[in-house]
Amino acid sequence: MTTPLHILLLEDDASDAELIQELLAEHIACEVARVQTRAEFVAALKDTGVDLILADYKLPSFDGLSALHLARTERSDVPFIFVSGTVGEDVAIEALKIGATDYVLKQRLSRLVPSVQRALRESRERAERRKVAEALRRSEMYLAEAQRLSHTGSFGWNVTSGEIYWSEETYQIFEYEPTRKPTVQTVIDRTHPDDRMHVRQVIELAAIERGDFDTEHRLMMPNGSVKHVQVVARRAPGEGAESALLIGAVIDITERKRAEETRREQADLINLTHDAIFIRDMNGVVRNWNRGAEALYGWTAEEAEGKIALELLKTVFPISLERVMAELLDRGRWEGELVRTRKDGAQVVVASRLVIATRCARCANWSPRDQQRYLRTQALRGAAPAIVRARARSRAHQPGQHDGGVGGVAGARDQAADHRSRAQRRDLPAMDPTRTTRA
């Protein structure tokens, strides 16, 4: 069922109004609301359901031009057509200039229906264009914000003409004013002197082969600071091998490079100690395994890194994992004795310290309070980045192996008592190997 068109008719002559309504009803499903005064017209404009306005040019207490000005102010999206017997050509042209959609003489009402249909069609087209423009504006706004948050800019490069387009974030990364037109030389000038030859070679090869590229290099900023960027480019979608248009992204990877350097420095430092130290990430995966860990547990760094720490070592806690995590949340660290299994299958009791990392790469730009809240939440899930340090408390033994001639069960109890005594002296939770929690 077709929804009727809602038409607002400003007309003081009842017979003319009736004639117009009858003519429209023959061709268009519509409902006509007639008004005669300024007050009635202003009140009717507040009805958001009005689809079209028809107005006489001259009324006893009101006039069509005043009505047009009111309509442009209140309902600029609604088509406005003059239907009058007194509109001269000059007046009609002036009315069209200030916003009227059309004018129809009452002596030629046969033009009214085609005029209304054209006005409605154009109104729908304008509404669709506005909708598309608004969607594009939102899309561009979302893209710009996403690029800002991810430190990723975009660019287009027409290899043939040399014309280059940069997004706002690309300008931010290169620290150029948006009014500056980007060129290949602009890129070279901002590149670190030690990397310029490499960048020139990448650009020249891309210009010749018009192919994809993915490279990393440094930028030298005006204040002397250095940025690391990754630049990736592909031929424009739908373009053939001879396409001269490349579309790409510039990613600021400075923080990532700094984090990698920090990890390398940490790895060098922890290798200076004889204690077994390893670093696990958010998911409990071993990311660094020092020489002390290799010596204590038997796995090389190559074998251990990338494995889930708790699964690899078959760690047995003296208390529930929930209590361990509760202490981590409260103090930021946990200390106690653990039983771990070495590569050769032997078990070793270690004095261990688990510390929640105080920094994380993914939240580097967050406030300290938000970082701490995030890391504690991850700790509650057992997925916080952590540094784990351990030192052997007793020699390794095979499960079930007799210790000094004592029977297996008795030996386990004697060992538990010894562990409990040491733990109590240090005010740490005692471990009973006969009643343990594995995680």
N, C-alpha and C positions, 0 to 999 in steps of 0.2 A: 504494500500500500504506500503510495507516494505521500510524503509529508507536505502539507499545504504550505505555500509561500506566505509569509507574513508581511503585508504591505501597509505602510503608514501613509495615509492620504490627507494632505493639507488642502482643503477645498471648502469654500463657504457656500457655493451654489449646490443645492441638493440635487437638482436635475442633472448637472454635469457630473456630480459624484456618482449618481446612479448609472449614468451612461458608461462612465469609465469602469465601474465594477462589472457591469454586464459584459462589456467587451473583453475584459481580462478573463472573466469566468469561462468564456467560450473556448479559450486556448490554454489557460494556465490554472492549475489547482491552487487556489489562493484564499486567504482570509484578509479582508481589507478593514482597517480601523481608521475611521474618519475623524479628523480634528479640525477646528476652525479658528482657534485663538492661539496666541503665543504661549499662554499658560498650559493649555492642553497639549500643544506640540512639545514643550519642554518636558512635561510629565511622561509623554509617550516615548520620548527618546531614552528614558531610563529602562525601557523594556529591552532586555538584551536579545529578545527573540526577533526583533525587526530585521527583515532581509532586504527591504527596498523602501525608498522614500519617493513619493510623487507629490509635487507641490505646485499650486497655482502661483503665479508671479505676483499678483496683486490682490490683496484682501482688505476689507474695511479697516481692521485694526492691526494688521500685520502685513508683512511683505515677504516675497519668496527669497530675496537676497539675504535678509536677516535670518530666515529659516536655514538657508544654506550655511551661513557662518556658524550658527548654533550646531548644525549637524556635523560640520567639519571638526568642531571642537569636541563634541561628545561622542560621535560615532563616525569617525573618519573612514572606517572600513565599509560602511553601508553605501551602496550606489544611490545617487540623488538625481532625479529626472524632473525637469520643469514641464508641466502640462498647462499651457495657458493660451489664451486668445489674444493677449496684449504684448507678447514678447517680440520686440523688434530685433533685427539681425545684430545690431551693435550690442544690444543688451544681452542677447543670447551668447555672443562670442565672449563677452566679459564674464558671463556666468560660467562658461566652460573653463576660462582661464583660472578662476578662483576655486574650481573643484567640482562643478556640476558634471555629471556623467553625460547628459544629453538634454535636449529640449524637444518637445513635441507640441505643435500647434493644435488647439482644440478643433480647428477647421480641418485638420488632417489626422484624425485619430487612428486611421489605418496604420500609421507608423508606430503606434504605441506598443503593440505586442512585440514586433521585431526589436524595438528599442529596449524594451524590458528584457527580452531574452539575451540580447547582446551584452547589456549591462551586467546581468547575472553571470554570464559566461566569463566576462572579463574579471568580475569580482572573485570568482572561484580560482581563476588563473593567478590573480594577485595573491590570494590567500595561500595557494600552493607554493608560489615563489617565496612568500614570506616564511612558510613552513620549512622549505628547503634551506633558505638562507639562515634561519634560526638553528636548524640541525647542523649546518656547516659551521656556524659560529660556535655552537657547543662543542662540536667535534674538535675544532681548532683549539678551543680553550682547554678541553680535556687533554689533547695531545701536548699542548704547551706545558701544562702542569705536570703531566707524566714525564716529559723530557726534563723538566726542572728537577723533579724528585729523583729521577734516575741518573741525572747528569749525562743525558744522552741528547745530542743535537742531530739534526738531519740536514742533508744537503742534496742538491741536484747539480750535475755538471754536464753541460753540453760540450762534448769534446771537440766538435767541429767549430763552433762559434767561440768557445772559450768562456761562455757565460756560466756563472756559478750562482746558485741560490743557497742561502743559509737560513735556517730557522733561528728564532730568537735565542734558543739555548746554545746553538753553535757560536753565535756572537759572544754569548756569555763565557763559553769555554775559552775562546781565543782572546777574549777581553778586547774586542774592537767595538766601536760605536756602531749601532744599527744603520746609521746613515752612510757608512763606508761600504762601497761596492766591493765584494770579495773577488779576488782573482787568484790564479795559481801563485803569483809572486807574493800575494798577501799571506798565503799559507807558508811559503818558503821563509819569508821574513820573520814569522813568529816561531819557526822551528828552531830547536836547539842547534847551535852551530855544529856540534859533533854528529847530528843526525841529518843534516841538510842534504848530503850526497845521497844517502839512502832514500830520502823522501823524493828527491828529484828523479831517481831511477824508477821508483814505483810509479810516479806520475807519467814519466815518459813512456814506460812500458804500457800503462793503461791507455794512453793516448794513441799508441800505435796499434795495439791488439784490441782495444775497446772491450777488454775483458774484466772479469771480477778481480777484486783484490782485497786483502785483509792484512793490515800491518799495524805495528805499534811503533811509536816514536815519542820524543819529548818535545815540549814547547817551552820556550824561554819567555817569561812574562816581562813587561817593562820594569817591574820592581825587582827583577832578578830571581824571582821564585821560578821553580820548575814544575811543570805538569806532565803527567804521562797520559797519552791518549791512544785509543785503539780506533782505527779508521777502517770501516768495511763498506764496500761498494759493489753493486750488482747492476747489470743492464736493466733498464726500465721494463716492467712486465709488458708482454705482448710485442716487444721489439725483437727484431731479428739479429743475426750475428753482426750485421753492419750498422747496428744502432749506434748513434752518437751520443745517446743520453744515458748517463749513469746516475743511479740514485743510491744514497748511502747514509751511514750514521757515523757520528763522531762521539765516542764514549770516553768520558773522563775517568780513567782508571787509577788516578793518583793514590786514592785511599787504598785500593787493592794492592798496589805496588808497595806502599808503606807497610801494609799488613804482612806482605810476603817477606819484606826485609826484616820486620820485627820477629817473624817466626824463624828466619835464618839466624838472627842474633840469639834468640832464645835457644835454638838448637845447639849453637856453639857453646853457650854458657852452660847448659845442663850436661853437656858432654864433659865438662871439666870436673864434675863431681863423680865420686864412686858410688853414690846412692843410685838405686833404680828409680828413674823418673820417666813418666810418659805423660803426654798431653792428649786429652780426648776432646772431640768437638761436641756440638749440641746433641748429636744423636748417639753419643757414647763411642764413636769410632776413633780409634787411635790415629792421631795425626803426627805424633813425634815420639820416638822411642830411643832413649839414649843408650850409651854403651853399658852403663850400669844395669839397665833393664835387660840388655842382651846377656850379660854375664849371669844375672840372677835367675832369669826365667828361661833362657836357652834359645829363644827366638831372635833372629836377626831383625834389624829395623825394617828391612824389606819384607820379611815375613809377617811382622806384627802390624805395620801401618796399613790402615784400611780395614782392619778387623774390629769387631765389637769387643771392647776390653773385657767386659764381664764374662762373655762367652769364651773368649780365648783363654782366660786365666781360671775359669770356673771358680770365681771368687766366692768364698763362704764368709759371711759376716757373723760376728759374735752376737749381734742383736738384729732385730728386724730392719729391713731396708727403710721402712717408714720412719723409724726412730733415727736412723742415720740422716735421712733427708730433713727431719725436723731440726736436728742440731745444725745441719748445714744452713737451713733457713735462719736459724736464730743467731749463729755465730759466724757464718760464712766459711766454716771449715769443720772437718771432723777428723779426730785422731783415734786410732785403736789398732788392735791386732787382727789380722786377717789370715785366712788360710787360702793359699793360691796353689794352682797346679802348674808345674813347669812343663816344658815341651817333652821331656823324657817320661812324664807321667808321675814323677815324684812330687809330693806336696811340701810346701815350705810355709812356715809361719813368719809373717812380716809385720813389723811396726809400720803402720801406714798413715799418711796424712792426705786427706782429700780437701782441696781448696777450690771454691768457686772462682772462676776467672772474673776479674774486675772490669774487663773490657770485652766487647765483642764487635766484630767487623760490621755485622748487619745493623747494629744500633749505634754506630759511631757518631751519628749526628743527633742523637737523642739527648735529652737532658740527663744529668747524672741520676736524678730520682727515677726517671723512666727506665734508664738502663738497669738500675738495681732491682726495680720491680720486675722487669722482664727476666733478668737472670735468676731471681728467686723463684719466679713462676716455673722457669725451665728446670730448676733444681727440684721443685716439687714433683715434676714429671720424670725426674731422673735423667734429664736431657741437657743439663747445664754444661757449658764448656768448663773443663776442670783440669787442674794439674795434680797428678797423683805421684806421691813420693813414698818410697818404701825402703826398709832396711831389714835384712834377715834377722830373725830372733832365734831360730833353731835350725839345725841342719835339715836338709831335705831327707824325706824318707818315703818309701813306697807305701801306698795304702795297705794296711794290714800287716806291715813288716814289724817284727818284734824289736823292741828297743832295749838293748842291754840285757836280753834274756827274759824280760818280763812279758807275760802273756798279753795278747792283743788288747783284750777288754781292759784288763788292769792297767796296762801301759797307757791306754788312752785316758783313763781316769786320773792316773798319776800326773800325766802331762797336763790335763785340764786343771788340776789343783795347782800345779806349778804356774800355769798361765794366769790363774785367778789370783794367786798371791802377788805376782808381779803387777797385774793390772790394778789390784786394790791399792798397792803402794803408790801407783801413779794416779789414783783416783779415776781410772778408766773402766769401762764396762768389761766384766770378765767374759772369757770365751770358754764355752764348754763344747768340745768337739763332738760330744754325744748328743747335743741338742743345739743345732745351728740353723741359720737361715741362709739359703743360697740365692744369689741374684746374678 
